[in-house]
Amino acid sequence: MDTLKTDAEGDEPGAPVSLMAPVAAPGVPRRSGAPPKFVTGSLLAHIIEMTGAGALGLMAIFAGDLANLVFLSWLKDESVVAAVGYGSSILFLTVSIGIGLAIAATSLVSPAIGAGQRVKARRLSTHAHLATLAISLVLSFFVWLLIPQALEMLGAKGRTFDLASRYLTILIPSLAPLALGMAASGVLRSVGDARRAMNITLAGAVVNLILDPFLIFDQITIGPLPWLGIDASFVIPCAGLGLSGAAISTVIARFCVMAVGLYGVIHVHDLMGRPRPKMLRQDWALLSAVAVPAILTNVATPFSNAVVTSVISGHGDSAVAGWTIIGRILPVAFGAIYALSGSIGPILGQNYGARHFDRVREAFTLALKVTAAFTLAAWIVLALIAGWLAGTLHATGEAAEIIAFYCRVLAPLFVFMGALFIANAAFNTLGRPVMSTLLNWGRATLGTVPFAIAGGSLGGAGGVLAGHMVGGIAFGLLGVFLGYRLIDELAAKAADAAPPAPAVK
């Protein structure tokens, strides 16, 4: 089979596509390919299946990042851990760009799949990957040039500045393969292939975890292992590259992420073809209409984290190290919520494309309930193991104090962040990406800057984190309110235009 064939048949190439209305109305014949998965059956089952697979993949890669930090903490150099913290704020920016591009791919491909327009979905997937490659290459180049200025703005100094600069110089150029892997993951979720979407991040995590110790340390001592018949210890020589070794292992892992993702899109689902120059401009305009606000939306989170890092840096490297460790713990503890926010988009999108607005509303409600349940479970676990986490990661003094404070007191407030994630997914999929941008930037500025500064003045480093979390409550609630209002508005417009197609439970 020619996996890069052209899309000559099927959907009408010149027909305009609106982001403000479903892709197809009732009566439009379905195209070739497997039927859309999420327009029938139990929505809760779809949410759990997609979230479960996504959570395993995300938590694997976040656990890999945490293991990376554990390995680096064994060097017993607080400057190294602090350097990762400063670097992470900038890396989060580049990763958010990739996430925004993946959201754009999902928001266009999933409604096309839901409407049965597989040829159009294939064309949009192709052009989305091309746009992802071009944009990520350009943006990573400019971020790479601005590494010193960005670190200075965050407050990095001396040896910590030098370490963070070296770390970022190696990692930033690998944004393009990571972004392509993310776009591929979005397309796979759009067709309901949760397992292969999970395998993308799982592959990167496994590669990173295996390579880290061999590149970071001078040597690894193993044994004795009587159960394997090894009675004496032996030493394996390693590269001993320290922080640079951790960066190199991550670069290699990102290329693996790209390879696994593109394999699933091209060879398994045949959702990649040759570019169609006549349609490229139109499709890129559609993608840009979602990608630009989605990128801006996702950049807001690293901006708010950078604000917190900058404010907390005034309390010393120990406080920054504690905040860095929290930044690695959170994605693991709340990985299911991050996965849910990425999984709910395709479910909403397919039902939106099929004009099943009752299912769209139900899915939105169920996602919020699942978010609350996941938050409660994560809080219980974090509260119980807070002391163990600080000890395992060699955190002492103020670093250990703010880790315990976050895990035991602030963690339940993450439910409002999760609610905002779900609302953002709905806005992006239902044709209102600018609403996501406004809410996220409101949370990153009005909900972060004054609260973090005031919290730092009143309660030190722990107060900075408390202000950061408290400031987000109003924006989470506002996102939920606006999400329901948008769904109801779209349902009312669809009802005025034509009766919805019957949904099969």
MIMI-553535 format. One record per residue (C-alpha): residue number from 1; residue in three letters; y, z, x. Coordinates in Angstrom, 1 decimal. Layout:
BEGIN
PT     i    aa        y        z        x
PT   NUM   ala        Y        Z        X
...
//
This chain:
BEGIN
PT     i    aa        y        z        x
PT     1   met      0.0      0.0      0.0
PT     2   asp      3.5     -0.8      1.3
PT     3   thr      5.2      2.6      1.0
PT     4   leu      8.6      1.1      1.6
PT     5   lys      8.5     -1.6     -1.1
PT     6   thr     11.6     -2.6     -3.0
PT     7   asp     12.3     -1.4     -6.6
PT     8   ala     12.5     -4.8     -8.2
PT     9   glu     10.8     -3.8    -11.4
PT    10   gly     11.6     -1.1    -14.0
PT    11   asp     15.0      0.4    -14.6
PT    12   glu     18.0     -1.6    -15.1
PT    13   pro     19.8     -1.6    -11.7
PT    14   gly     23.2     -2.2    -13.0
PT    15   ala     23.3      0.4    -15.8
PT    16   pro     25.7      3.2    -15.2
PT    17   val     24.4      6.7    -14.9
PT    18   ser     26.4      9.7    -16.2
PT    19   leu     26.1     13.1    -14.8
PT    20   met     27.5     14.5    -18.0
PT    21   ala     24.7     13.3    -20.3
PT    22   pro     20.9     13.1    -20.2
PT    23   val     19.4     10.2    -18.4
PT    24   ala     17.6      8.7    -21.4
PT    25   ala     17.8      9.0    -25.1
PT    26   pro     14.8      9.1    -27.4
PT    27   gly     13.2      5.8    -27.9
PT    28   val     13.7      4.6    -24.3
PT    29   pro     10.3      3.6    -23.0
PT    30   arg      8.8      5.6    -20.2
PT    31   arg      8.2      3.9    -16.9
PT    32   ser      5.2      4.0    -14.7
PT    33   gly      3.9      7.1    -12.9
PT    34   ala      2.7     10.5    -13.8
PT    35   pro      4.2     12.0    -17.0
PT    36   pro      6.9     14.7    -16.4
PT    37   lys      5.3     18.1    -15.9
PT    38   phe      7.9     20.5    -17.3
PT    39   val      8.7     19.0    -20.7
PT    40   thr      5.5     20.5    -22.2
PT    41   gly      3.6     23.7    -21.9
PT    42   ser      4.6     27.3    -21.2
PT    43   leu      8.0     27.5    -19.5
PT    44   leu      7.2     30.9    -18.1
PT    45   ala      4.0     29.5    -16.5
PT    46   his      6.0     26.7    -15.0
PT    47   ile      8.6     29.1    -13.6
PT    48   ile      5.9     31.4    -12.2
PT    49   glu      4.0     28.6    -10.6
PT    50   met      7.0     26.9     -9.0
PT    51   thr      8.6     30.2     -8.0
PT    52   gly      5.3     31.6     -6.6
PT    53   ala      4.7     28.5     -4.4
PT    54   gly      8.4     28.3     -3.4
PT    55   ala      8.5     32.0     -2.6
PT    56   leu      5.4     31.8     -0.3
PT    57   gly      7.1     29.0      1.6
PT    58   leu     10.5     30.6      1.8
PT    59   met      9.2     34.0      2.6
PT    60   ala      7.1     32.5      5.3
PT    61   ile     10.1     30.9      7.0
PT    62   phe     12.2     34.0      6.5
PT    63   ala      9.4     36.2      7.8
PT    64   gly      9.4     33.8     10.8
PT    65   asp     13.1     34.5     11.3
PT    66   leu     12.5     38.2     11.0
PT    67   ala      9.6     38.0     13.5
PT    68   asn     11.9     36.0     15.8
PT    69   leu     14.4     39.0     15.6
PT    70   val     11.5     41.5     16.2
PT    71   phe     10.5     39.6     19.3
PT    72   leu     14.1     39.5     20.5
PT    73   ser     14.6     43.2     19.8
PT    74   trp     11.7     43.9     22.1
PT    75   leu     14.0     42.7     24.9
PT    76   lys     15.9     46.0     24.1
PT    77   asp     19.3     44.3     24.6
PT    78   glu     21.7     45.0     21.7
PT    79   ser     23.9     42.1     22.8
PT    80   val     21.1     39.7     22.1
PT    81   val     20.6     41.0     18.6
PT    82   ala     24.4     40.9     18.0
PT    83   ala     24.6     37.4     19.3
PT    84   val     22.0     36.3     16.8
PT    85   gly     24.2     37.9     14.1
PT    86   tyr     27.3     36.0     15.1
PT    87   gly     25.2     32.8     15.5
PT    88   ser     23.6     33.3     12.1
PT    89   ser     26.9     33.2     10.3
PT    90   ile     27.5     29.7     11.7
PT    91   leu     23.9     28.6     11.3
PT    92   phe     24.1     29.7      7.7
PT    93   leu     27.0     27.2      7.2
PT    94   thr     24.9     24.3      8.5
PT    95   val     21.9     25.3      6.5
PT    96   ser     24.0     25.5      3.4
PT    97   ile     25.1     21.9      3.9
PT    98   gly     21.5     20.9      3.9
PT    99   ile     20.8     23.0      0.8
PT   100   gly     23.7     21.3     -1.0
PT   101   leu     22.4     17.8     -0.2
PT   102   ala     18.9     18.9     -1.4
PT   103   ile     20.4     20.1     -4.7
PT   104   ala     22.1     16.8     -5.2
PT   105   ala     18.7     15.0     -4.8
PT   106   thr     17.0     17.4     -7.2
PT   107   ser     19.8     17.2     -9.8
PT   108   leu     19.5     13.4    -10.0
PT   109   val     15.8     12.8     -9.4
PT   110   ser     14.4     15.5    -11.8
PT   111   pro     16.3     14.2    -15.0
PT   112   ala     15.1     10.6    -14.1
PT   113   ile     11.5     11.9    -13.9
PT   114   gly     12.0     13.8    -17.2
PT   115   ala     13.2     10.6    -18.9
PT   116   gly     10.2      8.7    -17.5
PT   117   gln     12.4      6.5    -15.3
PT   118   arg     10.2      6.7    -12.2
PT   119   val     11.6      3.5    -10.5
PT   120   lys     15.1      4.9    -10.8
PT   121   ala     13.9      8.2     -9.4
PT   122   arg     12.3      6.4     -6.4
PT   123   arg     15.5      4.6     -5.7
PT   124   leu     17.7      7.7     -6.0
PT   125   ser     15.3      9.6     -3.7
PT   126   thr     15.6      6.9     -1.1
PT   127   his     19.4      6.8     -1.2
PT   128   ala     19.5     10.6     -1.2
PT   129   his     17.6     10.8      2.0
PT   130   leu     19.8      8.2      3.6
PT   131   ala     22.9     10.1      2.6
PT   132   thr     21.4     13.4      3.8
PT   133   leu     20.7     11.9      7.2
PT   134   ala     24.2     10.4      7.6
PT   135   ile     26.1     13.4      6.4
PT   136   ser     24.1     16.0      8.4
PT   137   leu     24.5     14.0     11.6
PT   138   val     28.3     13.8     11.2
PT   139   leu     28.8     17.4     10.1
PT   140   ser     26.5     18.9     12.8
PT   141   phe     28.4     17.0     15.5
PT   142   phe     31.8     18.5     14.4
PT   143   val     30.3     22.0     14.0
PT   144   trp     28.8     21.7     17.5
PT   145   leu     32.2     20.8     18.9
PT   146   leu     33.8     23.9     17.3
PT   147   ile     31.2     26.5     18.3
PT   148   pro     33.6     28.4     20.7
PT   149   gln     36.5     28.6     18.2
PT   150   ala     34.1     29.7     15.4
PT   151   leu     32.7     32.5     17.5
PT   152   glu     36.1     33.7     18.5
PT   153   met     37.2     33.8     14.8
PT   154   leu     34.1     36.0     14.1
PT   155   gly     35.1     38.4     16.8
PT   156   ala     32.4     37.7     19.4
PT   157   lys     33.4     38.7     22.9
PT   158   gly     32.1     38.9     26.5
PT   159   arg     28.4     38.6     27.1
PT   160   thr     27.7     38.5     23.3
PT   161   phe     30.0     35.5     23.0
PT   162   asp     28.2     33.7     25.8
PT   163   leu     24.7     34.4     24.4
PT   164   ala     25.7     33.3     20.9
PT   165   ser     27.3     30.1     22.2
PT   166   arg     24.2     29.1     24.1
PT   167   tyr     22.0     29.9     21.1
PT   168   leu     24.1     27.7     18.8
PT   169   thr     24.5     24.8     21.3
PT   170   ile     20.7     24.4     21.2
PT   171   leu     20.3     24.8     17.4
PT   172   ile     23.2     23.0     15.7
PT   173   pro     22.1     19.5     16.7
PT   174   ser     18.8     20.1     14.8
PT   175   leu     20.5     20.1     11.4
PT   176   ala     19.5     16.5     10.5
PT   177   pro     15.7     17.1     10.6
PT   178   leu     16.1     20.3      8.7
PT   179   ala     18.3     18.7      6.1
PT   180   leu     15.8     15.8      5.6
PT   181   gly     13.0     18.3      5.1
PT   182   met     15.1     20.2      2.5
PT   183   ala     15.9     16.9      0.7
PT   184   ala     12.2     16.1      0.7
PT   185   ser     11.4     19.5     -0.7
PT   186   gly     13.9     19.0     -3.5
PT   187   val     12.3     15.7     -4.4
PT   188   leu      8.8     17.2     -4.4
PT   189   arg      9.9     20.0     -6.7
PT   190   ser     11.5     17.4     -9.0
PT   191   val      8.1     16.0     -9.7
PT   192   gly      6.5     19.4    -10.0
PT   193   asp      4.6     19.4     -6.7
PT   194   ala      5.2     23.0     -5.8
PT   195   arg      2.3     23.2     -3.3
PT   196   arg      3.6     20.5     -1.0
PT   197   ala      7.2     21.7     -1.3
PT   198   met      5.9     25.1     -0.1
PT   199   asn      3.9     23.5      2.7
PT   200   ile      7.2     22.1      4.2
PT   201   thr      8.7     25.5      4.9
PT   202   leu      5.3     27.1      5.6
PT   203   ala      4.7     24.6      8.4
PT   204   gly      8.0     25.3     10.0
PT   205   ala      7.4     29.1      9.8
PT   206   val      3.9     28.9     11.4
PT   207   val      5.2     26.7     14.3
PT   208   asn      8.1     29.0     14.9
PT   209   leu      6.0     32.1     14.8
PT   210   ile      3.4     30.7     17.3
PT   211   leu      6.0     29.3     19.8
PT   212   asp      8.4     32.3     19.8
PT   213   pro      6.5     34.7     22.0
PT   214   phe      5.5     32.0     24.5
PT   215   leu      9.1     30.8     24.9
PT   216   ile     10.9     34.2     24.7
PT   217   phe      8.9     36.5     27.0
PT   218   asp      8.0     36.2     30.7
PT   219   gln      4.4     37.1     30.0
PT   220   ile      2.1     38.3     27.2
PT   221   thr     -0.5     40.9     27.8
PT   222   ile     -3.6     40.7     25.7
PT   223   gly     -6.6     43.1     25.4
PT   224   pro     -8.8     44.8     25.7
PT   225   leu    -10.5     43.4     22.6
PT   226   pro    -14.0     44.9     22.4
PT   227   trp    -14.7     43.2     19.1
PT   228   leu    -14.4     39.8     20.9
PT   229   gly    -16.3     41.0     23.9
PT   230   ile    -13.2     41.3     26.1
PT   231   asp    -13.2     44.7     27.9
PT   232   ala    -10.2     44.2     30.2
PT   233   ser     -6.6     43.1     29.6
PT   234   phe     -5.3     39.8     30.8
PT   235   val     -1.9     38.3     31.2
PT   236   ile     -0.6     34.9     29.9
PT   237   pro      2.4     33.6     31.8
PT   238   cys      5.2     32.4     29.5
PT   239   ala      8.5     30.6     29.8
PT   240   gly     10.7     33.7     29.7
PT   241   leu     13.7     32.0     28.2
PT   242   gly     14.8     34.9     26.0
PT   243   leu     17.3     33.9     23.3
PT   244   ser     17.3     30.2     24.4
PT   245   gly     13.5     30.2     23.9
PT   246   ala     13.9     31.5     20.3
PT   247   ala     16.4     28.6     19.7
PT   248   ile     14.1     26.0     21.2
PT   249   ser     11.1     27.1     19.0
PT   250   thr     13.3     26.8     15.9
PT   251   val     14.3     23.3     16.8
PT   252   ile     10.7     22.2     17.2
PT   253   ala      9.9     23.9     13.9
PT   254   arg     12.6     22.0     12.1
PT   255   phe     11.1     18.6     13.2
PT   256   cys      7.8     19.8     11.8
PT   257   val      9.6     20.6      8.5
PT   258   met     11.0     17.1      8.4
PT   259   ala      7.6     15.5      9.2
PT   260   val      5.7     17.4      6.5
PT   261   gly      8.4     16.8      3.9
PT   262   leu      8.7     13.0      4.4
PT   263   tyr      4.9     12.7      4.4
PT   264   gly      4.7     14.2      0.9
PT   265   val      7.6     12.0     -0.4
PT   266   ile      6.5      8.7      1.2
PT   267   his      2.7      8.8      1.3
PT   268   val      1.7     11.1     -1.5
PT   269   his      4.2     10.4     -4.3
PT   270   asp      5.6      7.0     -3.2
PT   271   leu      9.1      8.2     -3.8
PT   272   met     10.7      6.4     -0.9
PT   273   gly     11.5      2.7     -0.8
PT   274   arg     13.7      0.3      1.1
PT   275   pro     17.4      0.8      0.5
PT   276   arg     19.0     -1.4     -2.1
PT   277   pro     22.4     -2.3     -0.8
PT   278   lys     23.7     -3.4     -4.2
PT   279   met     22.9      0.0     -5.7
PT   280   leu     23.7      2.1     -2.6
PT   281   arg     27.4      2.5     -3.4
PT   282   gln     26.8      3.5     -7.0
PT   283   asp     24.0      5.9     -6.1
PT   284   trp     26.0      7.5     -3.3
PT   285   ala     28.9      8.0     -5.7
PT   286   leu     26.5      9.8     -8.1
PT   287   leu     25.0     11.8     -5.2
PT   288   ser     28.5     12.7     -3.9
PT   289   ala     29.6     13.9     -7.4
PT   290   val     26.9     16.6     -7.0
PT   291   ala     26.6     16.9     -3.3
PT   292   val     30.2     17.6     -2.5
PT   293   pro     30.6     20.5     -4.9
PT   294   ala     27.1     21.7     -4.1
PT   295   ile     27.9     21.8     -0.4
PT   296   leu     31.2     23.6     -1.1
PT   297   thr     29.3     26.0     -3.3
PT   298   asn     26.7     26.8     -0.7
PT   299   val     29.3     27.0      2.1
PT   300   ala     30.9     29.8      0.2
PT   301   thr     28.0     32.2      0.9
PT   302   pro     28.2     31.8      4.7
PT   303   phe     31.9     32.1      4.4
PT   304   ser     31.6     35.5      2.7
PT   305   asn     29.0     36.6      5.2
PT   306   ala     31.3     35.5      8.0
PT   307   val     34.0     37.7      6.4
PT   308   val     31.6     40.6      6.3
PT   309   thr     30.6     39.9     10.0
PT   310   ser     34.3     39.7     11.0
PT   311   val     35.2     43.0      9.3
PT   312   ile     32.1     44.8     10.4
PT   313   ser     32.6     43.7     14.0
PT   314   gly     35.5     46.1     14.2
PT   315   his     32.9     48.9     14.0
PT   316   gly     31.1     47.8     17.2
PT   317   asp     28.0     45.8     18.3
PT   318   ser     25.7     48.5     16.8
PT   319   ala     27.1     47.8     13.3
PT   320   val     26.9     44.0     13.8
PT   321   ala     23.2     44.5     14.9
PT   322   gly     22.5     46.5     11.8
PT   323   trp     24.1     43.8      9.6
PT   324   thr     22.1     41.1     11.5
PT   325   ile     18.9     42.9     10.7
PT   326   ile     19.8     43.3      7.0
PT   327   gly     20.5     39.5      7.0
PT   328   arg     16.9     39.0      8.1
PT   329   ile     15.4     41.5      5.8
PT   330   leu     17.1     40.3      2.6
PT   331   pro     15.6     36.8      2.4
PT   332   val     12.1     38.3      2.9
PT   333   ala     12.6     41.0      0.3
PT   334   phe     14.3     38.7     -2.2
PT   335   gly     12.5     35.5     -1.2
PT   336   ala     11.2     35.1     -4.8
PT   337   ile     14.7     35.0     -6.2
PT   338   tyr     15.8     32.4     -3.6
PT   339   ala     12.7     30.4     -4.5
PT   340   leu     13.4     30.8     -8.2
PT   341   ser     16.9     29.5     -7.9
PT   342   gly     15.5     26.4     -6.2
PT   343   ser     12.6     26.0     -8.7
PT   344   ile     14.5     26.4    -11.9
PT   345   gly     16.6     23.3    -11.3
PT   346   pro     13.8     20.8    -11.7
PT   347   ile     12.5     22.6    -14.8
PT   348   leu     15.9     22.5    -16.4
PT   349   gly     16.4     18.9    -15.2
PT   350   gln     13.3     17.4    -16.7
PT   351   asn     13.9     19.0    -20.1
PT   352   tyr     17.5     18.0    -19.9
PT   353   gly     16.4     14.4    -19.3
PT   354   ala     14.0     14.6    -22.2
PT   355   arg     16.7     16.1    -24.5
PT   356   his     14.8     19.3    -25.1
PT   357   phe     17.8     21.7    -25.1
PT   358   asp     15.8     24.5    -26.8
PT   359   arg     13.6     24.6    -23.7
PT   360   val     16.5     24.3    -21.4
PT   361   arg     18.0     27.5    -22.9
PT   362   glu     14.7     29.3    -23.0
PT   363   ala     14.1     28.4    -19.3
PT   364   phe     17.5     29.8    -18.3
PT   365   thr     16.8     33.0    -20.1
PT   366   leu     13.4     33.4    -18.6
PT   367   ala     14.8     32.8    -15.1
PT   368   leu     17.3     35.6    -15.6
PT   369   lys     14.6     38.0    -16.8
PT   370   val     12.3     37.1    -13.8
PT   371   thr     15.2     37.7    -11.5
PT   372   ala     15.7     41.2    -12.8
PT   373   ala     12.0     42.0    -12.4
PT   374   phe     11.9     40.7     -8.9
PT   375   thr     15.0     42.7     -7.9
PT   376   leu     13.5     45.9     -9.2
PT   377   ala     10.2     45.3     -7.4
PT   378   ala     12.0     44.5     -4.1
PT   379   trp     14.3     47.6     -4.4
PT   380   ile     11.3     49.9     -4.8
PT   381   val      9.7     48.5     -1.7
PT   382   leu     12.8     48.5      0.4
PT   383   ala     13.7     52.1     -0.5
PT   384   leu     10.2     53.2      0.5
PT   385   ile     10.1     51.4      3.9
PT   386   ala     13.8     51.6      5.0
PT   387   gly     13.1     54.1      7.8
PT   388   trp     10.0     52.2      9.0
PT   389   leu     12.0     48.9      9.1
PT   390   ala     14.8     50.5     11.3
PT   391   gly     12.2     51.9     13.7
PT   392   thr     10.2     48.7     13.9
PT   393   leu     13.3     46.7     14.8
PT   394   his     14.5     49.3     17.3
PT   395   ala     17.7     50.0     15.3
PT   396   thr     19.4     53.3     16.2
PT   397   gly     22.6     55.1     15.4
PT   398   glu     24.9     53.3     13.0
PT   399   ala     22.6     50.3     12.8
PT   400   ala     19.8     52.4     11.4
PT   401   glu     22.2     54.2      9.0
PT   402   ile     23.5     51.1      7.4
PT   403   ile     20.0     49.6      7.1
PT   404   ala     18.8     52.7      5.2
PT   405   phe     22.0     52.7      3.1
PT   406   tyr     21.5     49.1      2.1
PT   407   cys     17.8     49.4      1.3
PT   408   arg     18.1     52.6     -0.7
PT   409   val     21.5     52.3     -2.5
PT   410   leu     22.8     48.7     -2.5
PT   411   ala     19.7     46.6     -2.9
PT   412   pro     19.6     46.7     -6.8
PT   413   leu     23.0     45.1     -6.9
PT   414   phe     21.3     41.9     -5.6
PT   415   val     20.4     41.2     -9.3
PT   416   phe     24.0     40.0     -9.8
PT   417   met     23.7     37.6     -6.9
PT   418   gly     20.4     36.3     -8.3
PT   419   ala     22.0     35.7    -11.7
PT   420   leu     24.8     33.7    -10.0
PT   421   phe     22.1     31.7     -8.2
PT   422   ile     20.4     30.8    -11.5
PT   423   ala     23.7     29.9    -13.1
PT   424   asn     24.6     27.7    -10.2
PT   425   ala     21.3     25.8    -10.5
PT   426   ala     22.0     25.2    -14.2
PT   427   phe     25.5     24.0    -13.5
PT   428   asn     24.3     21.6    -10.8
PT   429   thr     21.5     20.2    -12.9
PT   430   leu     23.4     19.9    -16.1
PT   431   gly     26.3     17.9    -14.7
PT   432   arg     28.9     20.7    -14.0
PT   433   pro     28.6     21.2    -10.3
PT   434   val     32.3     22.1     -9.9
PT   435   met     31.7     25.2    -12.0
PT   436   ser     29.2     26.4     -9.3
PT   437   thr     31.8     25.7     -6.6
PT   438   leu     34.5     27.7     -8.4
PT   439   leu     32.3     30.7     -9.1
PT   440   asn     30.8     30.9     -5.6
PT   441   trp     34.2     30.6     -3.9
PT   442   gly     35.6     33.2     -6.3
PT   443   arg     32.8     35.5     -5.3
PT   444   ala     33.3     34.6     -1.6
PT   445   thr     37.1     35.3     -1.6
PT   446   leu     38.2     37.5     -4.5
PT   447   gly     34.8     39.2     -4.7
PT   448   thr     34.4     39.7     -0.9
PT   449   val     37.6     39.9      1.2
PT   450   pro     39.5     42.7     -0.5
PT   451   phe     36.4     44.7     -1.3
PT   452   ala     35.0     44.4      2.2
PT   453   ile     38.3     45.4      3.8
PT   454   ala     38.8     48.3      1.4
PT   455   gly     35.2     49.4      1.8
PT   456   gly     35.5     49.4      5.6
PT   457   ser     38.7     51.5      5.4
PT   458   leu     37.1     54.1      3.1
PT   459   gly     33.5     54.2      4.3
PT   460   gly     33.1     52.5      7.7
PT   461   ala     30.4     49.9      8.3
PT   462   gly     28.4     51.0      5.2
PT   463   gly     31.6     50.7      3.1
PT   464   val     32.0     47.1      4.2
PT   465   leu     28.5     46.3      2.8
PT   466   ala     29.1     48.3     -0.4
PT   467   gly     32.4     46.5     -1.0
PT   468   his     30.6     43.1     -0.5
PT   469   met     28.0     43.9     -3.1
PT   470   val     30.2     45.6     -5.7
PT   471   gly     32.7     42.7     -5.6
PT   472   gly     30.0     40.2     -6.7
PT   473   ile     29.1     42.0    -10.0
PT   474   ala     31.8     40.3    -12.1
PT   475   phe     31.0     36.8    -10.8
PT   476   gly     27.2     37.2    -11.6
PT   477   leu     28.0     38.2    -15.2
PT   478   leu     30.6     35.4    -15.6
PT   479   gly     28.1     32.8    -14.3
PT   480   val     25.5     33.9    -16.9
PT   481   phe     28.1     33.7    -19.7
PT   482   leu     29.3     30.2    -18.7
PT   483   gly     25.7     29.0    -18.2
PT   484   tyr     24.8     29.8    -21.8
PT   485   arg     28.0     28.3    -23.1
PT   486   leu     27.3     25.0    -21.2
PT   487   ile     23.8     24.7    -22.5
PT   488   asp     25.0     25.3    -26.1
PT   489   glu     27.8     22.7    -25.7
PT   490   leu     25.4     20.1    -24.4
PT   491   ala     22.9     20.8    -27.2
PT   492   ala     25.6     20.5    -29.8
PT   493   lys     26.8     17.1    -28.4
PT   494   ala     23.2     15.8    -28.3
PT   495   ala     22.6     16.9    -31.9
PT   496   asp     25.7     15.0    -33.0
PT   497   ala     24.6     11.9    -31.2
PT   498   ala     20.9     11.8    -32.2
PT   499   pro     18.1     14.2    -33.1
PT   500   pro     16.2     15.5    -30.1
PT   501   ala     12.7     14.3    -29.3
PT   502   pro     10.0     16.8    -30.4
PT   503   ala      8.8     19.2    -27.7
PT   504   val      5.1     19.9    -27.4
PT   505   lys      4.4     23.6    -26.7
//
